[in-house]
Amino acid sequence: MAITIKTVSTKKELKRFIRFNYRLYKNNSYSVPDLYDDMLNTFNKKKNAAFEFCEAEFFLAYRNNKIVGRITAIINNRANEIWNKKEVRFGWIDFIDDFEVSEALIHAVEEWGKSKGMTHIQGPLGFTDFDAEGMLIEGYDQLSTMSTTYNYPYYPSHMEHMGFQKEADWVEYKIYIPDEIPEKHKRITELIQRKYNLKIKKYKSAKKIAKDYGQAIFELMNEAYKPLFGYSALSQGQINQYIKMYLPIVDLRMVTLVTDADDKLVAVGISMPSLSEALQKAHGRLLPFGWYYLLKALFMKRRAKILDLLLVAVKPEYQNKGVNALLFSDLIPVYKKLGFIFAESNPELELNGKVQAQWDYFKTEQHKRRRAFIKEIEL
């Protein structure tokens, strides 16, 4: 039967778009479903501040009136301007193992991008770096995280079949929590605190940390991540949105700030218990019982033994000076007290040596790799 591509134009169709992923991976023990309500907000032009500078369309592939694939087409105008590109992104791509389906989905994105003057198609990417990036090409037998997406092994072969080339790779690590702070970290911590007069700041109130450093945390992220692949600075609207979204739910024991003598933010490390198993049990829903699994993972004593490193950012002029050691000298005792065994690094750019060097003094295992693909759009 022929494949029909339809543009998502109603809330009912958007719900089907989101649920297709749940259905495709229903019995997969490694996939972690997104929260349904979060996805509705992500794709809502009034609720997602990324639409200040992004435009998007959502497509569903049908065969015999049954959904067999989905894809999002995105143009991040800010990123294209910063990097001097004319690229349309594809993201949230899922399809059955049928070349006719994947080709029809990609073709829909190409045609939409071409109508907007784009010359290349790249992905999987989201609106911004806060969305999942890259297609899994290694680590199909590893549990996904809430910050990433899982895909079946046949996905990359479909991309190569369509002529896509590698644009960038991300690697992911298991970082095992040591019993004690590494001696190297202790020495570096003492040295840089004296040399640069740096201080560790901790908070017990989400409102207080948001008031004092909420804006500064995301401004620091913009500054630290600016040179990285495809990055576009968060807008003020996005910063306001993320302050409200993330800071109230993190365990502040696992948030460490480093400031200079004038209390200006130099570095930040934010981590949280893994929500992967809780999201699987919740099946992407907060109701009727999903909220219980998530709260249990976040705050109860019998939480997961895995933690997610959500954000580590260091001011550029302090990078390669040991500030990361200062962050983890504070966090390692917290991780041990809370009973964590290892941390998920989440994706790090393959060529970002500065980030990967911070794990040199830990036992690590590179267990996943994901890829962004690119190709020229045929005229």
Secondary structure, DSSP 4 states (H G I P E B T S, - for coil): --EEEEE--SHHHHHHHHHHHHHHTTT-SS--PPPHHHHHHHT-TTT-GGGGTEEEEEEEEEETTEEEEEEEEEEEHHHHHHHT--EEEEEEEEE-S-HHHHHHHHHHHHHHHHHTT--EEEES--SSTTS--SEEEE-TTS---TTS----THHHHHHHHTT-EEEEEEEEEEEEPPSS--HHHHHHHHHHHHHHT-EEE--S-HHHHIIIIIHHHHHHHHHHHTTSTT--PPPHHHHHHHHHHHTTTS-GGGEEEEE-TT--EEEEEEEEE--HHHHHHHTT--TTTHHHHHHHHHHSSS--SEEEEEEEEE-GGGTTTTHHHHHHHHHHHHHHHTT--EEE---EETT-HHHHHTTTTS-EEEEEEEEEEEEEPP-
